[in-house]
Amino acid sequence: MKFVKNPSILTACLLTAVLGGIGTLAYSPFDLWGLIYLSAAGLIWAATLPQRKTALWATFAWSLGCFCVGVNWVHVSMTQFGGVPLVVSYIAVFLLACYLAIYNLLFSYIAQQFQIRTPFALAAIFTFTEYLRGVVFTGFPWLQFGYTQIDSPFAGIAPLLGVEGLTFFVMVVSGCLVLLVKKSAKTTASLATLAVLCGLAFATKFIPFVQIDKQKQPLNVSLVQGNIEQKMKWDPAHFDYTLQTYQRLISPLLGKSDVIVLPESAIPALETQIYPLLSQLQQVAAEKGSEVIIGTLYQDESEQLFNSAVVLGKPSQPYNLHNTMRYNKHHLVPFGEYVPFGSVLDWMRDVFILPINLSQGEFVQQPLFSKKRKFNMAICYEVIFGHQMQQNQQAQQSDYLLTITNDAWFGASIGPWQHFQMARMRALELGKPLLRAANTGITAVIGAKGEIIEQIPQFEANVLTAQIQPTKGETLFTKTGSWLIYALSLFCLILSFAKFRKK
């Protein structure tokens, strides 16, 4: 018991580093969702150790274990496509983990400063430090605990409170487990809290926020997975191969599918360079009665460059470079699609992947209209930002969610699977089917409860065709976003600080 309550710094760091790393197994592709409670308990145990120095070092160790293992896939793009030496790439991963650890250290520091031990108050603090992690320097909200619960019995919390609400739930349950192990609270009370909390969480899955909209006809949608290797994608010598691949995959679909979706920057060239090709596709698709949504690299009249998506094949709206319905990506990848801090870090363009800076689209944009249906769009990385999709859904009232991506940057690592899991959460939160077209996979159709309806294997040129029925109704999260979980967290903090001042 002394080991649990007051370990040495070395012992605490070794244990928490292991528990942090184990948490990766709770995410896709492993999906051992129950392990996140053990991992999160390790973080809470570290943050609430009696000696502040031990608590902070153990929290730092937990964070290194979590992020060095969980986001190690970042090094793949640097070594395979950026020419960065392997050692340097792992140093970059370590530095990223150190940066992400800052937010957990803030969580631990606040818990120590105010002697907070109650699970609800700890979950509230963690909610706000995770919020900071998701917005500072444009944010990197990867590996939020809530994503692990999408296939758990408690997934029904997401349509109410979003992934942040699920993370709050994980922290409260894990905090109760820590109290039980430490025996620093009455066992009966902790067990009763766990039972009531888990029972309520389980019951949320039966709340019927949305239903199939039988008044609308289903769409016959085809998602195209070109499987163009990243090393080949921007090589001019392989341009014809890319065109032939997509022509071979698309031709049989024209006239049979209502909507055909191609992945992010499907044809590796500026839209101005392939304007005749897109105009031809517009004409053929319109004649056949199909519409095509394709990812492009678009340069506007002021020469700003956007990661974009455009709709082709609408008979009433012929394709025009600057007046066609399109979506421009808002949330760009730091050091991937732009270099932050302007000229200060401009030298890093040669180290990282893209030697260009892209421009941002608007935060809230008009939906893409195709076949009289609205599509709430997110390109690649930005699908991990639930607030953005929620705000767009609230404004648009779209029928479907749509994301196009190119995860070929990260090869056969776990990164694309974690990305896929986060996209599934958006469908669950908003109660809308989600369509995902990825260059090398994972291309899939996701149901309104976050379930995988159909998917095709990674790393093969293929097409997924399915009939998708829209839903009607709104989840509570669609209406309120994350404000409810923030309000609950604030209430828990006020109660906790009030008790602290009475001591």
Residue, then its C-alpha position, 0 to 999 in steps of 0.5 A: m500500500k505504501f508503494v501505491k500511496n508514496p512511491s519513489i520518483l523512479t518507480a512512479c515514472l517507470l510504472t506511469a510510462v508503461l501505463g501511458g504506452i498501454g493506452t495506445l492499445a485502446y485506440s484503433p486498430f487494436d480497439l481494446w477500449g477497456l484498457i483506456y481506464l487502466s491507462a487514464a488511472g495511471l495518469i490520475w494516480a501520477a497527478t495525485l501523488p502526495q509529493r509534488k515533484t514525484a507527481l509532476w515527473a510521473t505525469f511527464a513520464w506517463s505523457l511520454g509513454c502515451f504520445c511517443v507510442g501513440v503518435n510514433w507514426v508521425h516519423v513515417s512521413m518524415t523518413q519516407f517522403g521528407g528525406v529526414p534521417l531516422v534518428v532525427s525523425y524519432i527526436a521530432v516525435f520525442l519533442l512533439a511528445c514533450y510539447l503535448a506533455i505540457y498540458n498534462l503537466l498543467f493538469s497535474y500542477i492544478a490538481q497538486q496546487f489545490q489538492i484536488r482528489t475527487p474524480f469529477a473535479l479531476a475530470a473537469i480540470f482535464t476537460f479544460t487542459e484538453y481544450l487548450r491542447g485542441v486550440v493552442f497553435t491551431g491544436f492537436p487533439w489527437l488521442q483524446f480518451g473518448y475516441t476509444q469508447i466508440d465501440s463500447p457500451f457507453a458510446g451513447i454519451a457522444p450524441l449528448l456531449g461529444v467526444e469531450g463528454l466521453t473523455f470526461f466519463v473515462m476520467v471519472v470512472s478511472g478516478c473512482l478506480v484510483l480511489l478504490v486502489k488507494k482506499s482513500a475513500k469509502t469503498t461502498a461510496s466509490l462502487a455505488t458511484l461507479a455503478v450509477l455512472c456506468g448505468l446512466a452511460f449505458a442507458t444513453k445509447f437508447i435515446p433515439f435522437v435520429q431516425i432513418d428519413k424514409q421521405k428521402q430517397p437513398l443515394n447510390v454513392s461510389l467512393v473511389q480509392g485510387n491507391i496511388e503511392q505517395k512516392m509516385k503521386w507528385d512525380p510527373a513521370h507517373f502522372d499518366y498512370t494516375l489519370q489512367t487509374y482513376q479513368r479505369l475506376i470511374s468509367p464503369l460508375l458513370g450513369k450508375s452511381d448518383v454521386i462519385v467521390l474521389p480522394e483528397s488532391a486526387i489528380p496531382a496538379l494545380e486545378t488550373q493545369i487540369y482545367p480541360l480534363l475537369s471540364q471534360l469530366q463535367q461534360v461526361a458526368a452530366e450526360k450520364g446523370s452522375e455527379v463527381i466530388i473531387g479533391t483538387l489543389y485550387q488557386d484563386e484569382s488572387e493567387q491564394l492556394f487552397n486544398s479544395a473539393v469541387v462538384l462536377g457534373k451538375p447540368s445546371q451549373p457547368y464547371n467554371l474555375h472560379n465560380t463552381m461550388r467548392y469547399n476550401k479546407h480550413h484547418l491546415v496541418p502545421f509543417g505539412e500544409y503551412v509553416p506557422f509563425g511566418s518567416v521565423l520558421d520559414w527555414m523548416r520548409d526544407v525539413f518538412i514535407l511541403p515547400i508551400n504555404l496553403s491558405q485557409g478557407e472559412f470556418v463555416q462554409q456552405p455545404l456541397f450540393s450534389k443530387k439535391r443533397k447537402f454534404n458537410m465537408a471536411i478534408c483530411y486532418e480537419v475531421i478531427f476537429g469536432h467543433q468545426m463539423q458541429q458548427n457547420q452542421q448546425a448552420q447547414q443541416s446537411d444530409y451527409l457528412l463527407t471526408i476525403t483524405n490522403d493517409a498515404w503519408f503514413g504508410a501501414s502505420i497505426g496513424p490512418w486507423q486512429h484518423f479513421q476512428m476519429a472520423r467515425m466519432r463525427a458521425l456518432e456525435l452528429g447522427k449523420p451517415l459519413l462517407r470517407a474516400a481515402n487515397t490508400g484507405i481506409t475508404a468506408v461508409i459509416g452509419a449514423k451511430g458511428e458503426i462501420i457499414e462497409q469498408i474496403p481494404q487498404f492499399e488496393a485500387n478499388v471502389l466502394t459503392a453503397q446505397i446511403q439513406p439519410t437521417k432526420g432529427e438532431t442530436l443534442f451535441t449538434k445543437t449545443g456543441s461542447w458547451l454542455i460538457y464545459a458547463l458541467s466541468l465548470f460547475c464541478l470546479i466551482l464546487s471543488f474550489a469552494k470545498f478547498r477554501k473551506k479547509 
